[in-house]
Amino acid sequence: ACVKATFFMVGRMADRSPDLVRRVAREGHVVATHSWSHGRLDTMAPEEAQADIARGFASVRSALGSRGEAALKPLFRFPFYAQTPGLLAWLEANGVAVISADTTSEDWKGQAPEITRERTITRLKRRGSGIVVFHDTQPNTAALLPRFLEDLAREGFRVRTLTTETAAPRLAR
């Protein structure tokens, strides 16, 4: 469908599947991070959480190989949206933009693609716009995406890829 996405990669998964990380970058998608462990960073000691975030960036950068610095964007999404003021300040001090979401597909529930697609498009229509989270590890997500993209076009939505440039206005308060 000629749509590009922003992939918030989990570092331990990047360690296991570096070819997939490189494929995502090669196909022109934005590569960002989502920690190393996908743990609850808000329950970790601040130094432990910072190390987990940094390790996630390092793993994804390593998987990207020689393209690492250019392909990996300074964007981060907290697992479970579990952020703390201290971690937000640390990421900002390190030049990393934190991205959240306006709605979730709840695709992790593993429901039938049509149920997940309908729930997600209904939520998006109710809001009128927004950042939607899908999980690339869910088979139901791959199955629902073609029809979801058709729904978006039919409803007049435009898909925009999150980058450091498109995220900036959302971060300003």
C-alpha positions in Angstrom: 0.0 0.0 0.0 3.1 2.2 -0.2 2.7 3.1 3.5 5.7 3.5 5.8 5.6 2.8 9.5 7.7 3.6 12.5 8.9 0.4 14.1 9.7 0.7 17.9 12.1 -2.2 18.2 12.7 -4.2 21.3 16.5 -4.7 21.7 16.4 -8.4 22.7 14.3 -9.1 19.6 16.8 -7.1 17.5 19.6 -9.2 18.9 17.7 -12.4 17.8 16.6 -11.1 14.4 19.1 -8.6 13.0 18.2 -9.4 9.4 14.6 -8.3 10.1 15.8 -5.0 11.6 17.9 -4.4 8.5 15.0 -5.3 6.3 12.7 -2.7 8.0 15.3 0.0 7.4 16.1 -1.1 3.9 12.4 -0.9 3.0 12.3 2.7 4.1 10.5 2.5 7.4 11.6 4.5 10.5 13.5 2.5 13.1 13.2 3.6 16.7 13.4 1.7 20.1 11.2 0.3 22.8 13.8 -0.7 25.4 15.9 -3.8 25.5 13.8 -6.0 27.7 10.2 -4.6 27.2 10.0 -4.5 31.0 8.2 -2.1 33.3 10.7 0.7 33.4 8.8 2.6 36.0 9.4 -0.2 38.5 13.1 -0.4 37.9 15.8 1.6 39.7 16.4 4.7 37.6 19.9 3.5 36.7 18.6 0.1 35.7 15.9 1.6 33.5 18.4 3.9 31.8 20.7 1.0 31.1 17.8 -1.0 29.7 16.9 1.9 27.4 20.5 2.4 26.3 21.0 -1.3 25.7 17.9 -1.3 23.5 19.4 1.5 21.4 22.7 -0.3 21.2 21.1 -3.6 20.2 19.1 -2.0 17.4 22.1 0.1 16.2 24.3 -3.1 16.2 21.6 -5.0 14.2 21.6 -2.2 11.6 25.3 -2.6 11.1 27.1 0.2 9.1 23.7 2.0 8.6 23.1 2.0 12.3 23.7 5.7 13.2 21.8 7.0 10.1 18.9 4.6 10.2 18.2 4.6 14.0 16.1 7.6 15.0 16.2 9.2 18.4 12.6 8.1 19.1 11.5 6.0 22.1 8.2 4.5 23.2 7.8 3.2 26.8 6.7 -0.4 27.2 3.2 -0.3 28.8 3.4 3.5 28.5 5.1 3.2 31.9 7.1 6.4 32.1 8.5 8.4 35.0 9.4 12.1 35.2 13.0 11.1 35.8 13.2 8.9 32.7 11.5 11.5 30.6 14.0 14.1 31.7 16.9 11.7 31.1 15.7 10.9 27.6 15.2 14.6 26.8 18.7 15.4 28.1 20.0 12.8 25.7 18.1 14.2 22.7 15.5 11.4 22.5 11.9 12.2 21.7 9.3 10.1 23.6 6.3 9.0 21.6 3.1 7.7 23.1 -0.1 6.8 21.4 -3.6 8.3 21.0 -5.3 4.9 20.6 -4.2 1.3 20.7 -5.5 -1.5 18.5 -5.2 -3.9 21.4 -4.0 -6.4 18.8 -2.0 -8.1 21.5 -5.2 -9.7 22.7 -5.0 -12.0 19.7 -8.6 -11.5 18.6 -9.9 -12.1 15.1 -8.5 -9.5 12.6 -12.0 -8.1 11.9 -12.7 -7.5 15.6 -9.4 -5.7 16.0 -9.7 -3.8 12.8 -13.2 -2.6 13.6 -12.3 -1.6 17.1 -9.3 0.4 15.9 -11.0 2.2 13.1 -14.0 3.1 15.4 -11.6 4.6 18.0 -9.7 6.5 15.4 -12.9 7.9 13.8 -14.1 9.0 17.3 -10.9 10.9 17.9 -10.6 12.2 14.4 -6.8 11.6 14.2 -4.1 10.1 16.2 -1.1 7.7 16.6 -2.2 4.1 16.5 -0.2 1.3 18.0 0.0 -2.1 16.3 2.4 -4.9 17.2 4.3 -6.5 14.4 4.6 -9.7 16.4 0.9 -10.4 16.1 -0.3 -12.5 13.1 -3.8 -11.0 13.4 -2.2 -7.5 12.8 -0.6 -8.6 9.5 -4.0 -10.0 8.4 -6.0 -6.8 9.2 -3.6 -4.2 7.9 -4.7 -4.2 4.2 -8.3 -3.7 5.0 -7.5 -1.2 7.8 -5.5 0.9 5.3 -8.5 0.8 2.9 -10.7 1.9 5.8 -8.4 4.9 6.5 -8.4 6.0 2.8 -12.2 5.6 2.6 -12.7 7.7 5.8 -10.4 10.4 4.5 -7.4 9.8 6.9 -3.8 10.4 5.8 -1.1 8.1 7.1 2.0 10.0 8.3 5.1 8.2 9.4 6.4 9.3 12.8 9.8 10.9 12.6 11.8 13.3 14.7 10.3 16.1 12.5 6.7 15.0 12.7 6.9 14.2 16.4 8.2 17.7 17.3 4.9 19.5 17.2 3.3 16.8 19.3 5.9 17.2 21.9 5.6 20.9 22.3 3.2 22.1 25.0 
